[in-house]
């Protein structure tokens, strides 16, 4: 897995090329019915079979790149170090270890080292975001009911 520090923002030229490519690919994807279409690389005249899911993922990558956002692709089952997981969540490594020990995120131990699956970290992050949203709604509802918040 590439380190997050090595991921850079796309240049203006890369953004422009990505937007042009995305627009063309999005139009073609709407017309495709085959689950494994064949694409041709114009420069080499080579034809390649590629899954429709992979082409749709490529379209998403191009769209995000065209917006000037850096992107990283991580296989779902990838195991991460506690530091990488903490960076992804946005907390300190000791806090992440505490979450692991409390059973809030699953992990495995290899010798003295803990490893967490990317999908488990993302799942935890989504749960926390949902809990935060629910709490904000609850606070707003309480404020509205008590007359502290005008609707």
C-alpha positions as CSV (number, residue, x, y, z in Angstrom):
1,X,0.0,0.0,0.0
2,X,1.4,3.4,-1.0
3,X,2.0,5.7,1.9
4,X,-0.4,8.6,2.2
5,X,2.5,11.0,2.3
6,X,3.4,10.0,-1.3
7,X,-0.1,10.9,-2.7
8,X,-0.1,14.3,-4.4
9,X,-2.7,16.6,-5.7
10,X,-3.2,16.3,-9.5
11,X,-1.6,19.0,-11.7
12,X,-3.8,21.3,-13.8
13,X,-2.8,19.3,-16.9
14,X,-3.7,16.0,-15.2
15,X,-7.1,17.5,-14.1
16,X,-7.8,18.7,-17.6
17,X,-6.9,15.3,-19.2
18,X,-9.0,13.5,-16.5
19,X,-12.0,15.7,-17.2
20,X,-11.8,15.0,-21.0
21,X,-11.3,11.3,-20.4
22,X,-14.1,11.1,-17.8
23,X,-16.6,12.8,-20.2
24,X,-15.7,10.5,-23.0
25,X,-15.7,7.4,-20.8
26,X,-19.0,8.3,-19.1
27,X,-20.7,8.6,-22.5
28,X,-19.4,5.2,-23.6
29,X,-20.3,3.5,-20.3
30,X,-24.0,4.5,-20.8
31,X,-24.0,2.6,-24.1
32,X,-22.3,-0.6,-22.9
33,X,-24.3,-3.8,-22.2
34,X,-21.4,-6.3,-22.1
35,X,-20.1,-7.2,-18.7
36,X,-16.5,-7.6,-20.1
37,X,-16.2,-5.1,-23.0
38,X,-13.1,-5.0,-25.1
39,X,-11.1,-1.7,-25.2
40,X,-8.4,-0.7,-27.6
41,X,-5.2,1.2,-26.7
42,X,-4.8,3.4,-29.7
43,X,-1.1,3.9,-29.3
44,X,-0.3,0.2,-29.5
45,X,-3.5,-1.1,-31.3
46,X,-3.8,-3.7,-28.5
47,X,-7.2,-4.9,-27.4
48,X,-7.9,-5.7,-23.8
49,X,-11.0,-7.3,-22.1
50,X,-11.8,-5.4,-19.0
51,X,-14.7,-5.8,-16.6
52,X,-17.5,-3.2,-16.7
53,X,-17.0,-2.7,-12.9
54,X,-13.3,-1.8,-13.5
55,X,-14.2,0.7,-16.2
56,X,-16.8,2.3,-13.9
57,X,-14.1,2.5,-11.2
58,X,-11.8,4.1,-13.7
59,X,-14.5,6.7,-14.5
60,X,-14.9,7.5,-10.7
61,X,-11.1,7.9,-10.5
62,X,-11.1,10.3,-13.5
63,X,-13.9,12.3,-12.1
64,X,-12.2,12.8,-8.7
65,X,-8.9,13.5,-10.4
66,X,-10.6,16.1,-12.6
67,X,-11.8,17.9,-9.5
68,X,-8.2,18.3,-8.3
69,X,-8.5,15.8,-5.5
70,X,-5.8,13.3,-4.7
71,X,-6.9,9.7,-4.8
72,X,-5.7,6.4,-3.3
73,X,-7.0,2.9,-4.0
74,X,-6.7,0.4,-1.2
75,X,-7.9,-3.3,-1.5
76,X,-10.6,-3.9,1.0
77,X,-8.9,-6.8,2.8
78,X,-5.6,-4.9,3.2
79,X,-4.2,-5.0,6.6
80,X,-2.8,-1.8,8.1
81,X,-0.5,-0.9,10.9
82,X,-2.0,0.9,13.9
83,X,-0.3,4.1,12.8
84,X,-1.9,3.9,9.3
85,X,-5.3,3.1,10.8
86,X,-5.0,6.0,13.2
87,X,-4.1,8.4,10.3
88,X,-7.1,7.2,8.4
89,X,-9.5,7.8,11.4
90,X,-7.7,11.0,12.3
91,X,-6.7,10.1,15.9
92,X,-3.5,9.3,17.7
93,X,-2.0,5.8,17.6
94,X,-2.4,5.4,21.4
95,X,-6.1,6.3,21.1
96,X,-6.5,3.7,18.2
97,X,-4.8,1.0,20.3
98,X,-7.3,1.9,23.1
99,X,-10.2,1.4,20.6
100,X,-8.7,-1.9,19.6
101,X,-8.3,-3.1,23.2
102,X,-11.9,-2.1,23.9
103,X,-13.1,-4.2,21.0
104,X,-14.5,-1.3,19.0
105,X,-12.4,-2.3,16.0
106,X,-11.3,-5.9,15.2
107,X,-7.6,-6.6,14.9
108,X,-5.1,-9.4,14.8
109,X,-1.8,-9.6,16.6
110,X,1.3,-10.8,14.9
111,X,3.9,-11.2,17.6
112,X,3.9,-7.8,19.4
113,X,2.3,-6.0,16.4
114,X,-1.4,-5.3,15.9
115,X,-2.8,-5.3,12.4
116,X,-6.3,-4.0,11.4
117,X,-8.2,-4.6,8.2
118,X,-8.9,-1.5,6.1
119,X,-12.5,-2.4,5.9
120,X,-12.9,-2.6,9.7
121,X,-11.3,0.8,10.1
122,X,-13.6,2.3,7.4
123,X,-16.6,0.6,9.0
124,X,-15.7,2.1,12.4
125,X,-15.3,5.5,10.9
126,X,-18.7,5.3,9.2
127,X,-20.4,4.2,12.5
128,X,-18.8,7.1,14.3
129,X,-19.9,9.6,11.6
130,X,-23.5,8.2,11.8
131,X,-23.5,8.5,15.6
132,X,-22.3,12.1,15.4
133,X,-25.0,12.9,12.9
134,X,-27.6,11.3,15.0
135,X,-26.4,13.2,18.1
136,X,-26.4,16.5,16.2
137,X,-30.0,15.9,15.1
138,X,-31.0,15.0,18.7
139,X,-29.4,18.2,20.0
140,X,-31.2,20.3,17.4
141,X,-34.5,18.6,18.1
142,X,-34.1,19.2,21.8
143,X,-33.2,22.9,21.2
144,X,-36.2,23.3,18.9
145,X,-38.5,21.8,21.5
146,X,-37.2,24.0,24.3
147,X,-37.5,27.1,22.1
148,X,-33.7,27.7,21.9
149,X,-33.5,27.2,18.2
150,X,-35.8,29.0,15.7
151,X,-37.0,26.9,12.8
